C-alpha cells in the first residue's frame, strides 16, 4: 500500500495544500501557517469564508485582496477563492471533484490547533479508503497565536499599529531584527484595502 509519504517523495506528484478559514483579515499567523503547509506541497489553495467580521468592517473581498498580495511572497503557486457556502464545505467539494483526477496525487488540508478544528474533517474519516490521498495537518500555533479579534479592534480604531502588529515579517540577519516581508508599496495597498 502506498503511504502519503510515498506520494510526497515520488517526483512529479502534485500535492495541493488546502487552507480554509475566515481570514478577517489574513494575519502573519495565517501567512506562516500556509507557508508551513506549502513545505510539503507543490501548490496551495486558500478558501476564505464569505462572512463579515469586526462590526461589518472586514469583508471577504478585503481578505481576498490581501491574500492576493501575500501569495506573491510565497515560494509556490497559490490560488485564492471566496467560499460559496463555507470554507470547510469548499474543501470537501474540491477534494471530491478532483479525487479521481490522476493529476492530483494528494491533498493536504490545514486544520487549526484547536481540537474542534480537526473534527470538521470527519467527512474524510468516514470512508478512509476513498480518501487515502487526503491528509489532515494540524498546524502548530504560529506567531504567538495572534488573534483576529485583536487586529479587528485595532482596525476599528484606525490604529496604524494594526499593520505593524499583523503583517508578515521576516528576520533580517544583516540588521539583526525582524523587518516587514511585504514591500512598502504592498503594505500601503493593505492599508488602503482596510481603510487605515
C-alpha positions in Angstrom: 0.0 0.0 0.0 1.3 3.5 -0.9 1.5 5.8 2.1 1.1 9.6 2.0 4.8 9.9 2.5 5.3 7.9 -0.7 3.1 10.3 -2.7 5.3 13.1 -1.5 8.6 11.6 -2.2 7.7 10.4 -5.8 8.9 13.1 -8.2 6.3 14.8 -10.3 3.5 14.2 -7.9 1.1 17.1 -7.4 0.2 17.8 -3.8 -2.3 20.6 -3.1 -2.2 22.3 0.3 -5.7 23.5 1.1 -6.1 26.1 3.8 -9.6 27.2 4.8 -10.6 29.9 7.2 -12.4 33.2 7.8 -9.2 35.3 7.5 -10.8 38.6 8.6 -8.1 39.8 7.9 -5.4 37.4 7.0 -2.6 37.8 9.6 1.1 36.9 9.8 0.0 33.8 11.6 -2.2 32.7 8.7 0.7 33.5 6.3 3.1 31.4 8.3 0.5 28.6 8.6 0.2 28.5 4.8 4.0 28.5 4.5 4.1 25.6 6.8 1.6 23.6 4.7 3.4 24.5 1.5 6.6 22.9 2.7 5.0 19.5 1.9 3.1 20.6 -1.2 3.6 21.6 -4.8 0.9 24.3 -4.7 -1.7 25.9 -2.4 -5.4 26.8 -2.3 -6.9 29.2 0.2 -10.7 29.2 0.8 -12.0 32.4 2.5 -15.2 32.4 4.4 -17.8 34.7 2.9 -19.0 36.1 6.3 -18.3 39.5 7.8 -16.3 40.3 11.0 -15.4 43.3 13.1 -18.7 45.3 13.2 -19.1 44.7 9.4 -15.7 46.3 8.7 -13.9 43.3 7.4 -15.4 41.5 4.4 -14.4 38.5 2.3 -13.4 40.7 -0.7 -10.9 42.6 1.5 -9.4 39.3 2.7 -9.3 38.1 -0.9 -7.3 41.2 -2.0 -4.9 40.8 0.9 -4.2 37.1 0.3 -3.5 38.0 -3.4 -0.8 40.3 -2.1 0.6 37.7 0.3 0.7 35.0 -2.3 3.4 36.8 -4.2 5.7 36.3 -1.2 5.2 32.5 -1.0 7.6 30.2 -2.8 4.9 28.1 -4.5 1.8 29.0 -6.6 -1.3 29.6 -4.6 -4.9 30.2 -5.7 -7.3 32.2 -3.6 -11.1 31.7 -3.6 -14.1 33.0 -1.6 -16.2 30.1 -0.5 -19.8 29.9 -1.8 -21.1 28.3 1.5 -18.3 27.7 3.9 -14.5 27.1 3.7 -14.8 23.6 5.1 -17.6 22.7 2.6 -15.4 24.1 -0.2 -12.5 21.9 0.9 -14.8 18.8 0.8 -16.3 19.7 -2.6 -12.8 20.4 -4.1 -11.4 17.1 -2.9 -14.5 15.2 -4.2 -14.3 16.9 -7.6 -10.6 16.2 -8.0 -10.1 12.9 -6.3 -10.4 10.8 -9.5 -8.1 13.1 -11.4 -4.7 11.5 -11.8 -3.1 14.9 -11.9 -3.9 15.3 -8.2 -1.9 12.8 -6.3 -2.8 14.0 -2.8 -4.3 16.8 -0.7 -3.1 18.3 2.5 -5.8 20.0 4.5 -4.8 22.6 7.1 -6.6 22.5 10.4 -6.1 24.9 13.2 -4.6 24.0 16.5 -7.9 23.9 18.4 -9.4 20.4 18.9 -12.7 21.2 17.2 -10.8 22.2 14.0 -9.9 18.6 13.4 -13.4 17.4 14.0 -14.6 19.5 11.0 -13.0 16.9 8.7 -14.7 13.8 9.9 -16.1 13.7 6.4 -12.9 12.3 5.2 -12.6 9.8 8.1 -16.0 8.2 7.2 -14.5 6.4 4.2 -10.8 6.3 4.8 -10.1 4.1 1.7 -11.8 6.6 -0.6 -9.9 9.5 1.0 -6.5 7.8 1.3 -4.9 10.7 -0.7 -6.2 13.2 1.9 -4.1 14.1 4.9 -5.4 16.5 7.6 -2.5 18.5 9.0 -2.9 20.1 12.5 -1.0 23.4 12.1 1.1 24.3 15.1 0.5 27.8 16.7 2.1 30.5 14.6 3.2 34.0 15.6 2.2 33.6 19.3 -1.4 32.8 18.4 -2.2 36.3 17.1 -6.0 36.8 17.1 -8.2 38.3 14.5 -10.3 39.9 17.3 -7.3 42.0 18.5 -6.5 43.0 15.0 -10.0 44.0 14.1 -10.2 46.2 17.3 -7.0 48.0 16.1 -8.5 48.4 12.6 -11.9 49.6 14.0 -10.0 52.3 16.0 -8.0 53.2 12.8 -4.8 52.3 14.6 -1.8 52.4 12.3 -0.2 50.0 14.7 -2.5 47.4 13.3 -0.3 46.9 10.2 2.8 46.5 12.4 1.0 44.0 14.5 -0.4 41.7 11.9 1.6 41.9 8.6 4.1 39.1 7.9 7.7 39.8 8.9 11.0 38.0 8.3 14.2 38.1 10.2 17.0 40.2 8.6 20.4 38.8 9.5 22.1 41.9 8.3 20.0 44.3 10.5 19.7 41.6 13.3 16.0 42.3 13.6 12.6 41.5 12.1 11.5 43.5 9.1 8.3 43.5 7.0 8.2 40.8 4.4 6.0 42.9 2.2 7.4 45.8 0.3 6.3 49.3 1.4 4.1 49.5 -1.8 2.3 46.3 -0.8 2.0 47.4 2.9 0.3 50.6 1.6 -2.0 48.5 -0.6 -3.1 46.5 2.5 -3.6 49.8 4.5 -5.8 51.1 1.7 -7.8 47.8 1.5 -8.5 48.1 5.2 -9.1 51.9 5.1 -6.2 52.6 7.5 
